[in-house]
Amino acid sequence: MSHFSIRPAAFDDHAAFSTLLTRSYPPQLAPWYACATLRQALPVMTLVAPEALCGDRYFLAEDRGRVLGVGGWSDISPFGRACPQGHAHIRHLACDPERLRQGVGRAILREVVATARANGIKVLHCLTPHNAAPFYAATGFAALGEVTMRLTPELDLPVIHMRHALG
């Protein structure tokens, strides 16, 4: 396994963050979702508000300047509503397809969990596409069941709601 570093994302990382999501999601989601669904979903799923990258809640994994993975957490749900006190959502966790199963995603998730816990979060939620459910299960998340995530008024995406108590 090669070495990489994890650092907090900054406003200036927006393009790199979005580029990694755009490179990562299509090949990983294609086996699980219809092409027509992905054509509509990907432009929404790869959007990250630049201001979200400020405040030490989002992270990048890098190796010599190359972004290998990204991810973060928010106390605003993917539906735009404030989470109950002590709850937060994993957001935009993705890994370069060439670096899957090399510890990048786990390293980012460890940083996400540590900072969420340090900020008083007791429960992390994740609305994950089907392909990533085994990863989250292996890292302590429990599947609560399939839910539909409304991405646009015309598009619902089936995802798995998962939860991890940080205790």
Backbone as a printed PyTorch tensor [residue, N CA C, xyz], in Angstrom:
tensor([[[  0.8480,  -1.1770,   0.0000],
         [  0.0000,   0.0000,   0.0000],
         [  0.8880,   1.2320,   0.0000]],

        [[  0.5660,   2.1850,  -0.8720],
         [  1.3480,   3.4140,  -0.9060],
         [  0.8910,   4.3560,   0.1960]],

        [[  1.6880,   5.3360,   0.4530],
         [  1.3920,   6.2930,   1.5070],
         [  0.5600,   7.4330,   0.9550]],

        [[ -0.2150,   8.0140,   1.8270],
         [ -1.0100,   9.1860,   1.4880],
         [ -1.2570,   9.9400,   2.7740]],

        [[ -1.6660,  11.1780,   2.6250],
         [ -1.9620,  11.9940,   3.8000],
         [ -3.4160,  12.4490,   3.7380]],

        [[ -3.9640,  12.7120,   4.9140],
         [ -5.3300,  13.2260,   5.0370],
         [ -5.2240,  14.6430,   5.5780]],

        [[ -5.9640,  15.5520,   4.9710],
         [ -5.9820,  16.9230,   5.4690],
         [ -7.3870,  17.4920,   5.3390]],

        [[ -7.6950,  18.5100,   6.1500],
         [ -9.0010,  19.1650,   6.0060],
         [ -9.1120,  19.8370,   4.6460]],

        [[-10.2850,  19.7780,   4.0730],
         [-10.5430,  20.4640,   2.8110],
         [-10.6890,  21.9580,   3.0630]],

        [[-10.4420,  22.7390,   2.0410],
         [-10.5860,  24.1910,   2.1040],
         [-11.4070,  24.6550,   0.9040]],

        [[-11.8570,  25.8710,   0.9580],
         [-12.6570,  26.4550,  -0.1130],
         [-11.9850,  26.2620,  -1.4730]],

        [[-10.6740,  26.4240,  -1.5190],
         [ -9.9190,  26.3090,  -2.7730],
         [ -9.8620,  24.8770,  -3.3080]],

        [[-10.2860,  23.8970,  -2.5220],
         [-10.2770,  22.4980,  -2.9540],
         [-11.5490,  22.0940,  -3.6950]],

        [[-12.4610,  23.0300,  -3.8900],
         [-13.7590,  22.6920,  -4.4780],
         [-13.6240,  21.9760,  -5.8200]],

        [[-12.8130,  22.4800,  -6.7160],
         [-12.6710,  21.8570,  -8.0410],
         [-12.1040,  20.4440,  -7.9190]],

        [[-11.0840,  20.2580,  -7.0970],
         [-10.4890,  18.9240,  -6.9260],
         [-11.4920,  17.9540,  -6.3010]],

        [[-12.2550,  18.4410,  -5.3410],
         [-13.2760,  17.6280,  -4.6770],
         [-14.3160,  17.1700,  -5.6980]],

        [[-14.8410,  18.1180,  -6.4690],
         [-15.8610,  17.8040,  -7.4700],
         [-15.3230,  16.8830,  -8.5640]],

        [[-14.0810,  17.1120,  -8.9650],
         [-13.4690,  16.2670,  -9.9960],
         [-13.3610,  14.8250,  -9.5210]],

        [[-12.9670,  14.6310,  -8.2720],
         [-12.8650,  13.2610,  -7.7510],
         [-14.2400,  12.5990,  -7.7120]],

        [[-15.2610,  13.3100,  -7.2670],
         [-16.6170,  12.7460,  -7.2520],
         [-17.0610,  12.3720,  -8.6560]],

        [[-16.7770,  13.2200,  -9.6170],
         [-17.1760,  12.9830, -11.0090],
         [-16.4330,  11.7870, -11.5950]],

        [[-15.1980,  11.5810, -11.1880],
         [-14.4150,  10.4380, -11.6710],
         [-14.7910,   9.1420, -10.9410]],

        [[-15.1560,   9.2630,  -9.6870],
         [-15.4140,   8.0950,  -8.8490],
         [-16.8050,   7.4960,  -9.0220]],

        [[-17.8250,   8.3340,  -8.9590],
         [-19.1940,   7.8100,  -8.9040],
         [-19.6280,   7.0050, -10.1360]],

        [[-19.3950,   7.4670, -11.3650],
         [-19.9420,   6.7160, -12.5080],
         [-19.5250,   5.2490, -12.5730]],

        [[-18.2370,   4.9160, -12.5010],
         [-17.9010,   3.4950, -12.6260],
         [-18.3730,   2.6480, -11.4410]],

        [[-18.4660,   3.2560, -10.2660],
         [-18.8730,   2.4950,  -9.0950],
         [-20.3870,   2.3180,  -9.0000]],

        [[-21.1350,   3.2550,  -9.5490],
         [-22.6010,   3.1770,  -9.4860],
         [-23.2120,   2.4590, -10.6810]],

        [[-22.5030,   2.4170, -11.8010],
         [-23.0540,   1.8470, -13.0360],
         [-23.5900,   0.4230, -12.8900]],

        [[-22.9400,  -0.4500, -12.1320],
         [-23.4960,  -1.8030, -12.0050],
         [-24.8000,  -1.8650, -11.1990]],

        [[-25.1150,  -0.8010, -10.4830],
         [-26.2440,  -0.8210,  -9.5540],
         [-27.4610,  -0.0230, -10.0100]],

        [[-27.2530,   0.9220, -10.9180],
         [-28.3370,   1.8190, -11.3250],
         [-28.4000,   1.9010, -12.8460]],

        [[-29.5990,   2.1060, -13.3700],
         [-29.8160,   2.2160, -14.8130],
         [-29.0840,   3.4450, -15.3620]],

        [[-28.6370,   3.3410, -16.6060],
         [-27.9130,   4.4420, -17.2500],
         [-28.7290,   5.7300, -17.2450]],

        [[-30.0030,   5.6330, -17.5420],
         [-30.8570,   6.8250, -17.5830],
         [-30.9430,   7.4740, -16.2010]],

        [[-31.0140,   6.6610, -15.1790],
         [-31.0600,   7.1840, -13.8060],
         [-29.7610,   7.8990, -13.4730]],

        [[-28.6320,   7.2880, -13.8070],
         [-27.3410,   7.9070, -13.5140],
         [-27.1290,   9.1940, -14.2970]],

        [[-27.5930,   9.2340, -15.5390],
         [-27.4660,  10.4550, -16.3310],
         [-28.1250,  11.6400, -15.6300]],

        [[-29.2410,  11.3870, -14.9780],
         [-29.9370,  12.4440, -14.2440],
         [-29.3510,  12.6580, -12.8470]],

        [[-28.9380,  11.5820, -12.2090],
         [-28.5060,  11.6550, -10.8070],
         [-27.1090,  12.2360, -10.6280]],

        [[-26.1860,  11.8850, -11.4840],
         [-24.7900,  12.2740, -11.2690],
         [-24.5610,  13.7850, -11.1850]],

        [[-25.1990,  14.5940, -12.0210],
         [-24.9730,  16.0400, -11.8640],
         [-25.3960,  16.5640, -10.4890]],

        [[-26.3900,  15.9460,  -9.8900],
         [-26.8400,  16.3600,  -8.5540],
         [-25.9190,  15.7760,  -7.4830]],

        [[-25.5600,  14.5160,  -7.6290],
         [-24.7590,  13.8280,  -6.6150],
         [-23.3310,  14.3620,  -6.5050]],

        [[-22.8280,  14.9450,  -7.5720],
         [-21.4460,  15.4270,  -7.5620],
         [-21.3390,  16.9050,  -7.2010]],

        [[-22.4570,  17.5300,  -6.8800],
         [-22.4400,  18.9330,  -6.4520],
         [-22.0400,  19.0340,  -4.9850]],

        [[-21.0680,  19.8470,  -4.7190],
         [-20.6570,  20.1420,  -3.3480],
         [-20.6070,  21.6550,  -3.2240]],

        [[-21.2930,  22.1810,  -2.2440],
         [-21.2490,  23.6250,  -2.0230],
         [-19.8460,  24.0040,  -1.5570]],

        [[-19.2030,  24.9570,  -2.2350],
         [-17.8330,  25.3220,  -1.8390],
         [-17.7220,  25.7110,  -0.3690]],

        [[-18.7380,  26.3710,   0.1600],
         [-18.6730,  26.7940,   1.5640],
         [-18.7080,  25.6150,   2.5280]],

        [[-19.2080,  24.4650,   2.0760],
         [-19.2170,  23.2690,   2.9300],
         [-17.8000,  22.7830,   3.2200]],

        [[-16.8700,  23.1280,   2.3580],
         [-15.5010,  22.6530,   2.5120],
         [-14.7060,  23.4460,   3.5420]],

        [[-15.3160,  24.4410,   4.1200],
         [-14.6660,  25.2270,   5.1700],
         [-15.1380,  24.7100,   6.5300]],

        [[-14.2840,  24.7160,   7.5000],
         [-14.7190,  24.3740,   8.8440],
         [-14.3170,  23.0020,   9.3340]],

        [[-13.3810,  22.3530,   8.7170],
         [-12.8140,  21.0940,   9.2060],
         [-13.8210,  19.9480,   9.3380]],

        [[-14.7880,  19.8900,   8.4380],
         [-15.7330,  18.7660,   8.4170],
         [-15.5720,  17.9060,   7.1670]],

        [[-14.8300,  18.3960,   6.1950],
         [-14.5800,  17.6510,   4.9570],
         [-13.0780,  17.4640,   4.8140]],

        [[-12.6990,  16.3300,   4.1900],
         [-11.2950,  15.9600,   4.1350],
         [-10.9140,  15.4370,   2.7540]],

        [[ -9.6290,  15.5390,   2.4610],
         [ -9.0590,  14.9870,   1.2450],
         [ -7.9170,  14.0570,   1.6200]],

        [[ -7.8060,  12.9690,   0.8860],
         [ -6.6300,  12.1040,   0.9680],
         [ -5.7950,  12.4150,  -0.2680]],

        [[ -4.5110,  12.6470,  -0.0730],
         [ -3.6340,  13.0250,  -1.1770],
         [ -2.3450,  12.2170,  -1.1620]],

        [[ -1.8010,  12.0580,  -2.3480],
         [ -0.4840,  11.4740,  -2.5200],
         [  0.2460,  12.3380,  -3.5430]],

        [[  1.2420,  13.0730,  -3.0830],
         [  2.0240,  13.9690,  -3.9540],
         [  1.1260,  14.8860,  -4.7810]],

        [[  0.1310,  15.4830,  -4.1310],
         [ -0.7410,  16.4420,  -4.7950],
         [ -1.9180,  15.8460,  -5.5450]],

        [[ -1.9580,  14.5450,  -5.6840],
         [ -3.0830,  13.8910,  -6.3750],
         [ -4.1490,  13.5210,  -5.3390]],

        [[ -5.3820,  13.9430,  -5.5870],
         [ -6.4810,  13.6520,  -4.6700],
         [ -6.9310,  12.2100,  -4.8950]],

        [[ -6.8690,  11.4090,  -3.8290],
         [ -7.2150,   9.9850,  -3.8920],
         [ -8.5840,   9.6890,  -3.3040]],

        [[ -9.0400,  10.5550,  -2.4220],
         [-10.3280,  10.3340,  -1.7790],
         [-10.8060,  11.6070,  -1.1260]],

        [[-12.1130,  11.6670,  -0.9240],
         [-12.7340,  12.8370,  -0.3040],
         [-13.8860,  12.3690,   0.5720]],

        [[-14.3070,  13.2250,   1.4700],
         [-15.4900,  12.9160,   2.2630],
         [-15.6080,  13.8530,   3.4430]],

        [[-16.7980,  13.8550,   4.0200],
         [-17.0150,  14.7130,   5.1620],
         [-18.3100,  14.3880,   5.8780]],

        [[-18.6980,  15.2950,   6.7440],
         [-19.9410,  15.1300,   7.4900],
         [-20.6060,  16.4950,   7.6370]],

        [[-21.9090,  16.4500,   7.8620],
         [-22.6830,  17.6730,   8.0030],
         [-23.8310,  17.4490,   8.9680]],

        [[-24.1760,  18.4920,   9.7090],
         [-25.3580,  18.4030,  10.5630],
         [-26.6060,  18.9010,   9.8160]],

        [[-26.4640,  19.0370,   8.5140],
         [-27.5880,  19.2810,   7.6120],
         [-27.7590,  18.0050,   6.7960]],

        [[-28.9680,  17.4640,   6.7680],
         [-29.2100,  16.2090,   6.0540],
         [-29.1100,  16.4230,   4.5460]],

        [[-28.9870,  15.3440,   3.7770],
         [-29.0020,  15.4780,   2.3240],
         [-30.2990,  16.0850,   1.7980]],

        [[-31.3170,  16.1590,   2.6340],
         [-32.5950,  16.7490,   2.2500],
         [-32.6590,  18.2360,   2.5830]],

        [[-31.5730,  18.7770,   3.1450],
         [-31.5080,  20.1970,   3.4340],
         [-32.0660,  20.6090,   4.7790]],

        [[-32.3890,  19.6450,   5.6290],
         [-32.9400,  19.9590,   6.9530],
         [-31.8630,  19.7580,   8.0290]],

        [[-31.9730,  20.5390,   9.0780],
         [-31.0510,  20.3790,  10.2060],
         [-31.2890,  19.0220,  10.8540]],

        [[-30.2030,  18.3600,  11.2020],
         [-30.2990,  17.0720,  11.8980],
         [-30.6710,  17.3300,  13.3570]],

        [[-31.2830,  16.3280,  14.0100],
         [-31.5070,  16.4600,  15.4590],
         [-30.1660,  16.6440,  16.1700]],

        [[-30.1970,  17.2860,  17.3140],
         [-28.9660,  17.5140,  18.0690],
         [-28.2520,  16.1840,  18.3120]],

        [[-26.9450,  16.1760,  18.0710],
         [-26.1370,  14.9770,  18.2780],
         [-26.1120,  14.0260,  17.0940]],

        [[-26.8000,  14.3770,  16.0120],
         [-26.8330,  13.5410,  14.8070],
         [-26.2020,  14.3030,  13.6430]],

        [[-25.6160,  13.5700,  12.7180],
         [-25.0380,  14.1680,  11.5120],
         [-25.0570,  13.1230,  10.4020]],

        [[-24.7590,  13.5750,   9.1890],
         [-24.7390,  12.7070,   8.0120],
         [-23.3570,  12.6900,   7.3790]],

        [[-22.9140,  11.5140,   6.9680],
         [-21.7350,  11.3740,   6.1240],
         [-22.1110,  11.9730,   4.7740]],

        [[-21.2030,  12.7400,   4.1930],
         [-21.4900,  13.3760,   2.9110],
         [-20.3240,  13.1820,   1.9510]],

        [[-20.6490,  12.8400,   0.7190],
         [-19.7030,  12.8330,  -0.4030],
         [-18.4250,  12.0340,  -0.1440]],

        [[-18.5340,  10.8670,   0.4580],
         [-17.3540,  10.0230,   0.6400],
         [-17.1090,   9.2610,  -0.6550]],

        [[-15.9390,   9.4430,  -1.2220],
         [-15.6080,   8.7950,  -2.4980],
         [-14.1080,   8.5600,  -2.5770]],

        [[-13.7570,   7.5680,  -3.3680],
         [-12.3560,   7.1920,  -3.5400],
         [-12.0610,   7.0550,  -5.0350]],

        [[-10.8740,   7.4390,  -5.4180],
         [-10.4380,   7.2510,  -6.7990],
         [-10.6080,   5.7730,  -7.1490]],

        [[-11.2550,   5.4640,  -8.2690],
         [-11.4710,   4.0550,  -8.6390],
         [-10.1880,   3.2230,  -8.6880]],

        [[ -9.0690,   3.8620,  -8.9770],
         [ -7.7870,   3.1410,  -9.0160],
         [ -7.2270,   2.8540,  -7.6290]],

        [[ -7.8260,   3.4450,  -6.5960],
         [ -7.3070,   3.2850,  -5.2370],
         [ -8.2880,   2.6030,  -4.2900]],

        [[ -9.2880,   1.9430,  -4.8510],
         [-10.2450,   1.2130,  -4.0090],
         [ -9.5360,   0.0980,  -3.2500]],

        [[-10.0180,  -0.1710,  -2.0400],
         [ -9.5230,  -1.2570,  -1.1950],
         [ -8.0350,  -1.1180,  -0.8380]],

        [[ -7.6120,   0.1450,  -0.7000],
         [ -6.2330,   0.4180,  -0.2980],
         [ -6.1810,   1.2680,   0.9720]],

        [[ -7.3120,   1.3790,   1.6640],
         [ -7.3400,   2.0840,   2.9380],
         [ -7.6640,   3.5620,   2.8640]],

        [[ -7.8430,   4.0920,   1.6770],
         [ -8.1080,   5.5220,   1.5350],
         [ -9.4630,   5.8910,   2.1450]],

        [[-10.5060,   5.1830,   1.7540],
         [-11.8470,   5.4660,   2.2750],
         [-11.9240,   5.2950,   3.7800]],

        [[-11.3200,   4.2410,   4.2870],
         [-11.3200,   4.0110,   5.7390],
         [-10.5920,   5.1350,   6.4800]],

        [[ -9.4900,   5.6100,   5.9100],
         [ -8.7300,   6.6860,   6.5600],
         [ -9.5620,   7.9700,   6.6140]],

        [[-10.2420,   8.2850,   5.5390],
         [-11.0920,   9.4770,   5.5490],
         [-12.2270,   9.2810,   6.5380]],

        [[-12.8390,   8.1050,   6.5360],
         [-13.9460,   7.8550,   7.4590],
         [-13.4890,   7.9490,   8.9100]],

        [[-12.2930,   7.4710,   9.2220],
         [-11.7610,   7.6110,  10.5950],
         [-11.6650,   9.0860,  10.9840]],

        [[-11.1980,   9.9170,  10.0640],
         [-11.0860,  11.3540,  10.3420],
         [-12.4660,  11.9810,  10.5150]],

        [[-13.4010,  11.5810,   9.6790],
         [-14.7770,  12.0690,   9.7740],
         [-15.3700,  11.7050,  11.1350]],

        [[-15.2290,  10.4520,  11.5330],
         [-15.7750,   9.9960,  12.8170],
         [-15.1160,  10.7420,  13.9670]],

        [[-13.8140,  10.8960,  13.9220],
         [-13.1020,  11.5800,  15.0110],
         [-13.5510,  13.0340,  15.1490]],

        [[-13.6710,  13.7380,  14.0470],
         [-14.0680,  15.1480,  14.1460],
         [-15.5440,  15.2900,  14.4970]],

        [[-16.3700,  14.3910,  14.0010],
         [-17.7890,  14.4320,  14.3730],
         [-17.9300,  14.2070,  15.8810]],

        [[-17.2500,  13.1940,  16.3800],
         [-17.2920,  12.8930,  17.8200],
         [-16.7870,  14.0870,  18.6320]],

        [[-15.6900,  14.7080,  18.1970],
         [-15.1340,  15.8640,  18.9020],
         [-16.0890,  17.0540,  18.8980]],

        [[-17.0270,  17.0640,  17.9450],
         [-18.0160,  18.1400,  17.8570],
         [-19.3530,  17.7590,  18.4800]],

        [[-19.3660,  16.7010,  19.2840],
         [-20.5690,  16.3300,  20.0190],
         [-21.5600,  15.4630,  19.2630]],

        [[-21.1450,  14.9400,  18.1270],
         [-22.0400,  14.0630,  17.3690],
         [-22.0110,  12.6780,  18.0100]],

        [[-23.1930,  12.1380,  18.2700],
         [-23.3350,  10.8180,  18.8910],
         [-23.7390,   9.7500,  17.8830]],

        [[-24.4080,  10.1710,  16.7940],
         [-24.8940,   9.2220,  15.7830],
         [-24.6080,   9.7830,  14.4000]],

        [[-23.9350,   8.9780,  13.5830],
         [-23.7040,   9.3300,  12.1850],
         [-24.6620,   8.5230,  11.3130]],

        [[-25.2890,   9.2020,  10.3860],
         [-26.1740,   8.5650,   9.4100],
         [-25.4950,   8.6170,   8.0490]],

        [[-25.9040,   7.7090,   7.1910],
         [-25.3970,   7.6860,   5.8360],
         [-26.5090,   7.2050,   4.9190]],

        [[-26.7920,   7.9590,   3.8790],
         [-27.7030,   7.5060,   2.8290],
         [-26.7950,   7.1020,   1.6810]],

        [[-26.5250,   5.8160,   1.5980],
         [-25.5030,   5.3450,   0.6750],
         [-26.0970,   4.6140,  -0.5230]],

        [[-25.5250,   4.8270,  -1.6870],
         [-25.9070,   3.9830,  -2.8130],
         [-25.6030,   2.5210,  -2.4780]],

        [[-26.2880,   1.6340,  -3.1370],
         [-26.1700,   0.2070,  -2.8330],
         [-24.7370,  -0.3150,  -2.8860]],

        [[-23.9280,   0.1920,  -3.8010],
         [-22.5740,  -0.3240,  -3.9550],
         [-21.7040,  -0.1180,  -2.7210]],

        [[-21.9700,   0.9270,  -1.9310],
         [-21.1090,   1.2450,  -0.7920],
         [-21.5980,   0.6720,   0.5330]],

        [[-22.7640,   0.0550,   0.5530],
         [-23.3000,  -0.4900,   1.8050],
         [-22.3440,  -1.4920,   2.4680]],

        [[-21.6920,  -2.3970,   1.7330],
         [-20.7530,  -3.3140,   2.3900],
         [-19.5720,  -2.5870,   3.0600]],

        [[-19.0870,  -1.5220,   2.4450],
         [-18.0030,  -0.7360,   3.0530],
         [-18.4600,  -0.1660,   4.3890]],

        [[-19.6200,   0.4690,   4.3970],
         [-20.1050,   1.0620,   5.6440],
         [-20.3870,  -0.0040,   6.6980]],

        [[-20.9360,  -1.1330,   6.3010],
         [-21.1960,  -2.2170,   7.2550],
         [-19.8880,  -2.6990,   7.8850]],

        [[-18.8410,  -2.7890,   7.0840],
         [-17.5460,  -3.2480,   7.5880],
         [-16.8930,  -2.2400,   8.5270]],

        [[-17.3730,  -0.9970,   8.5110],
         [-16.7940,   0.0370,   9.3710],
         [-17.7030,   0.3960,  10.5410]],

        [[-18.6970,  -0.4500,  10.8110],
         [-19.5130,  -0.2690,  12.0030],
         [-20.8990,   0.3050,  11.7950]],

        [[-21.2700,   0.5940,  10.5770],
         [-22.6110,   1.1130,  10.3050],
         [-23.5960,  -0.0410,  10.1840]],

        [[-24.8050,   0.1750,  10.6670],
         [-25.8860,  -0.8170,  10.5650],
         [-26.9040,  -0.3280,   9.5450]],

        [[-27.3250,  -1.2250,   8.6830],
         [-28.3360,  -0.8810,   7.6810],
         [-29.7080,  -0.8300,   8.3360]],

        [[-30.4130,   0.2690,   8.1120],
         [-31.7640,   0.4230,   8.6310],
         [-32.8080,   0.0890,   7.5750]],

        [[-32.3780,   0.0310,   6.3250],
         [-33.2900,  -0.3170,   5.2390],
         [-33.1520,   0.6160,   4.0570]],

        [[-33.8060,   0.2300,   2.9850],
         [-33.7750,   1.0460,   1.7740],
         [-34.7550,   2.2050,   1.9020]],

        [[-34.3220,   3.3700,   1.4560],
         [-35.1670,   4.5570,   1.4050],
         [-34.9960,   5.1760,   0.0230]],

        [[-35.8820,   6.0800,  -0.2880],
         [-35.7930,   6.7880,  -1.5500],
         [-35.3040,   8.1950,  -1.2810]],

        [[-34.2390,   8.5690,  -1.9550],
         [-33.6970,   9.9200,  -1.8140],
         [-34.1250,  10.7220,  -3.0380]],

        [[-34.8670,  11.7750,  -2.7910],
         [-35.3330,  12.6420,  -3.8790],
         [-34.1960,  13.5810,  -4.2590]],

        [[-33.6710,  13.3850,  -5.4700],
         [-32.5780,  14.2260,  -5.9530],
         [-33.1030,  15.4670,  -6.6810]],

        [[-34.1810,  15.2790,  -7.4120],
         [-34.8590,  16.3760,  -8.1070],
         [-36.3470,  16.0630,  -8.0310]],

        [[-37.2040,  17.0140,  -8.3770],
         [-38.6440,  16.7000,  -8.3700],
         [-39.0090,  15.5220,  -9.2710]],

        [[-38.1740,  15.2500, -10.2530],
         [-38.4560,  14.1510, -11.1870],
         [-37.6630,  12.8810, -10.9110]],

        [[-36.7470,  12.8970,  -9.9560],
         [-35.8410,  11.7520,  -9.7850],
         [-35.6920,  11.3350,  -8.3310]],

        [[-36.0470,  10.0950,  -8.0720],
         [-35.8240,   9.4570,  -6.7780],
         [-34.7790,   8.3700,  -6.9570]],

        [[-33.8400,   8.2950,  -6.0380],
         [-32.7830,   7.2890,  -6.1030],
         [-32.9020,   6.3660,  -4.8960]],

        [[-33.0280,   5.0530,  -5.1170],
         [-33.0460,   4.1410,  -3.9720],
         [-31.6470,   4.0360,  -3.3560]],

        [[-31.5870,   4.2270,  -2.0510],
         [-30.3310,   4.1720,  -1.3050],
         [-30.5820,   3.4000,  -0.0080]],

        [[-29.5170,   3.0730,   0.6890],
         [-29.6110,   2.3860,   1.9690],
         [-29.3500,   3.3990,   3.0910]],

        [[-30.2610,   3.4770,   4.0450],
         [-30.0490,   4.3300,   5.2220],
         [-29.2590,   3.5010,   6.2190]],

        [[-28.0990,   3.9870,   6.5970],
         [-27.2450,   3.3090,   7.5540],
         [-26.9390,   4.2550,   8.7020]],

        [[-26.6510,   3.6730,   9.8620],
         [-26.4350,   4.4660,  11.0730],
         [-25.3020,   3.8490,  11.8820]],

        [[-24.5320,   4.7300,  12.5270],
         [-23.4330,   4.2830,  13.3900],
         [-23.4430,   5.1230,  14.6660]],

        [[-23.6650,   4.4660,  15.8100],
         [-23.5990,   5.1510,  17.1040],
         [-22.1430,   5.3200,  17.4850]],

        [[-21.7410,   6.5450,  17.8000],
         [-20.3440,   6.8180,  18.0930],
         [-19.9860,   6.5530,  19.5460]],

        [[-21.0000,   6.4000,  20.3760],
         [-20.7890,   6.0050,  21.7730],
         [-19.6970,   6.6840,  22.4200]]])
